[in-house]
Amino acid sequence: MPKRCVCVSDLLTRQRTACFSSLTMSTSRHREMTRQAEQALPNHRALPRANLLLIGCLTSGVEGWRVSDSSGSVHCELLCPDPSWMNQPMLFPSWNYISHDAPIKGGQEAGYLELVASPICLTPDAVTFDPGGPLPDVLRVREAARRLKEKRSGGGLVCVRGEVGTVSPLLVITGKRFFCFSLRERQHTVPILVMDATFVFWWPCVAVGRQVCVSALRVCSLRGWAGHRVLSVTPESRLTVLAPPQSQPGTAAAAAAAMDTEETQHSQQHSLQEESLTDAQTLHADMQDSGADEQDSGADMDAEASGPGTEPRGGPSAGAGAHTGCAVKVKHSKVISYKGVITAVTDQEAGLYVIDGKVGLCLAYQPLRCNSGLRPGVEVELQHVHFLFRPSPHSPPTMLCACLRSSVRVTSFSLLAPVGPAPSPSHGALPRFLLEKNLGVSEYLWLQHYSIALQQRLCPRWVCEARVCVVASRLLEWGCLCVREEGREPRDIYREMLQEPHLCPLNEYRVCSVGCGVPSVCELRDWLKEKCWSSLSLPALLPPSASGLMQAQLNPLLRWSYRAWSLREQPEWTLLVGVLEGGAASATLQLRDQTGAVDCVLVEETSGGAGRAAQRPADNTAWLGCLVCVRSCTLVAERFLKTTFPSWKHLKEEKYIINKHCRVYLQLCVSDLQILSPSTAMSLLLAERGREGTSEQTTNGEKRPVEAGSREKEGGGENTTNRDRPSELGGEVRKGAGGTSGDQEKVPEGRAEDGEMEGEREKDTEEKSTSVSEQGRKRRGKRARGEEEEEEEEEGAEGRVTTQTEGREGRDSKRRRTGEQTNPAGPAKQGMMGGGEAAAGTTFDPCVSQAFRVDAKQGVALRNHQLSSGATPGLSLSFVSTVTCLGAAQRWDRDPRNAPLQHRECDGEHTQVELQFISSAVRWFPLLHPGSVYRLIALHTEDVGVLSVKMEVAKSGGRNHGNPSLVVQPRWRIHTLPHTPLTTQIGPSEAPNIKTVSQILHGSACSEIVSFYGVISQRISLEEEQGKPPVIQSLIKDKGVCVETDLRFRLTVEDVDTPTESIQVYLDLSQSPFIPGLLPGAHLLLHALQRSVSRKGNVYCRFLPISCVTVTALGSEPLGSARPRPPPPMMLLGEWARPEDGQQCMLGRVKGHVTCVLHLKMQWTCSLCGSIYKQDRCSRTFPSCDSSSAVFQAEAKVAVEDGTGEAHVWFSSELVPALLLLGATEWEGLQWRMRARGHLRVYARGWDMVSDVNQEDPLVQYLCALCSSSSVCRELTLTCQRRSQKQEASQLRRMRRGEREFLSRFHSSLQLTCTHTTLPTHSL
């Protein structure tokens, strides 16, 4: 096929795709080779063949060799070049052209050449070489090494010949390119430094193992390598590669060799797998040796880990529990050589590859070259690389890392086309950060893993690509346990390249025995759901009396259950990363990334202490939009089952499970959050805290760490280190995260280096980030203009791309990416419209605001609303909050956000208003709490009338006496204001009085609607209510609301101070979103519940549509970690029976004597209808029951006295055997004897036990004798609960004692239910 001659300029401008060209390879041979290459790597395609003829001169360029002609030049890569080829006209028989499909970055060329075969010199004369002196003057390596050691080596130039031992990568420092290599002869080495830019093209010529001769070298000393001398090139220096004569170009043998070279090169790829297999087997043996060494020296490693520099990390990232005891092991690498084929590119910009499908390669510790030809299918030869075993769980077990002494040489180019965009000509963000922070290889691999994870989950919505590395570095510091806290020594390039013995950062590496993974939100939810059902054990959900429960009693106990895990106890995970946002469909806080969202229950610690009770719900809206990592939390999965099990014997049959689903959420505390990238409001708050801390330090004359502490614990707390100190804002926030500018204080100390690094990086990428911002703005412009929720994203995380087109918004977006801090409120005069002249060039975006304090809030529920005029009313989530407006609405030149409250905002009359939150505005619900002060802001307007309230007009034309109302629009924003002296001067809240459980139970003056707080001790799902109006499921599903339509349950709420006092609270969430966090041990604030009294005089509460339940402190410790409850108090029956004596507890222990058994009832009951079940059939006849399952039930009632009074104690089925002292076999035999009879009841009549059936029955006689025996009427210690009983007046009874009669007044007996019995040892 004819060849078309092509010039360099046409190749660069017209050849848009990568191609392969060869003058000597046949078509059939090319097809066979491409087939083999594609079979070796099925996911890649071979380079298409182009019939092009290329002729040019090999010249020297900035980055090495180039092919030039009169039209231009292009960079080229060669396999084994010879310096004599320089500036010679050449014919290139076989070559690959690799084009860059992506847009050209920073002046990068459109492509480069890979010279597959050696070029053919077109000049007839042989190239000669003058070594610069007579041959006898050429020194051997041993002689040159001796001369370097002499103090006076003379000023002459020397010529040295030897074998290349090591070759450093090509370095660029302050714009100067240089490299060094060494010549060896047995045990002698001579370092040669190439600092002259004209000899940079030598670098690919001095391959390890080649014999070379270098002339005109001078002896010099290096300032950075004191005490050592090296040989340095001069302008007269020349390099000669000592090769066999037949391989020199310009001869007939060379021409023949050039024709055969390409087939020899490509035939190596056919047998490359066999060669690599030999090397891989050798490496596998090293890997096994490393594994054996690791097992054999486990104790030594632990001893090393406990020594200086390798101690277990203790800081906040190490956590507690399972993570506290883990040690970071220090391993030592081995230096080897390896040859293999690159089969995958993990991250080209990070310098990570895979060789032979199972060996990792890291080139990040060398300067990365963009046109190096490293792509799948390339054969590489690695000299003096470090072998590491399992440095990271996210890398191959075997890892090879190249340092500044390592040599990475391509021995055969790939026939496969490149995949993906071309790498940047400059270093990527990860290698730059590695150099700046001097990271270890394990740390770098974790950093790369975090960067990829964050880029996939957060870009471009919350984090721009230019800032991913910065956020990943913060995550690395808190998430990876193998990070050095004390830092590393700076790298010395000359010692790393030249010194013996070799010393570099790769000599040792740190490996953590605990996983440091960061799952996505979707992975977390899937894992929780899988664990939720795999850990389900239906019998474990039932009480001990399950064997006696009927179907109607059994299935409600299975309907709603939960399981909790601690994040610290998960072996493969350490942190969770996401953005905190408000969920409009669930009215909860959510941790979100691009894969999904999970609900959160967020609390913060108060000044009361560090315990669970010393918590309160988080109310700071500055958390919205913050990118955070969660160090510790409780993972909760709540299971919902709809079952029809006939009895406990059928629990293993899944056919009785009609439907099942689960809800997962997180319970976490503010102190367990670490801010990776703050919202704008959080940046303002951090800056304000920093200024307060600095002024306080200046006033007190002492230096202490500045902490953005909890809003209620200012001035308190323990003395902790700056790293370990928890705060309201989630621990430490560095300068870059906090958004402080260069002239402001650091928050906290010791974090300036990251901020400086971010600022420098932002300068380098300013144009790039701006272009990205413009592209993002164009992409989302149409969608943003059409959506009502464009401003719901709140102040965004790092690198948020805004959708507004105003110039000021673009600058604000840039400030968010750079962490620049502004004072939006400014001075009071400038903040008020017309208050003063603004600075020249300032762009204003006016807004209006209203400061208010929350007094009370209702619960979120589905209610009928007409969202706009003319729209059809329908169901929407909504709630109402009663607030006190602190003053009149104010105008601002720019958004004040959460700046401290100003005097003008609270001047004026305080008025009470009802704020109505409808539809998407319910996202503010989890952060609005009574007693906190907020600022409501309406953006892009100067009309204060938009915040004016209106009075509802009654139908009769009169005016209602209720509070005026204001509907909060979806675009309005609410900011929590920090505590200042001005906020403390505000009068007390007019919120309803919050009572305790004891006050609700025994308060005679309580109103019908009450609010109180308590602790959940028990929760029980209730049966479906008969005759309940149906809920229209379609309406709820269309709204996308998280509603459990058939969830009705009862909470037992205890008094916080008196756990024996409890009240029953009945809740119906069929019209309200699911409330997460209602777990045993959780502290609740229950607002606007209906207080009712039953016919028996028991006080209970019901949930109303306006009721609100708020979790104020977290409960449900993970399994096995719950705190033990204190035992119930010991009670006297006489005092317990008289409530006026103050003994009003519901649970207590009683020590008394059983005087008699009042009655004993046993029966077999149909599990479906509850009728008597005898002779293996249900006794119900109309309608007939075909049930085939029955349960055995027993009940006993005894009289107990302790000398102060008497009580009637009821025993349930599971406690009757202990009362009667019957063993398991005896109890089973008694049940069997009751099969035919169905039921039996014996009771006391006078001093005897009788029955309504035949008294001659042996079973009746046995039970009567047993109940009258002294073994049953004995002393017992019982744990009892007071039964519900109707209050009755005392009765007059006539009593006879001998011949005398007495008339006395008797109170009704105290009714108790036994929950636990303790048998004295002597009674057995």
Disulfide bonds with the S-S distance in Angstrom:
none
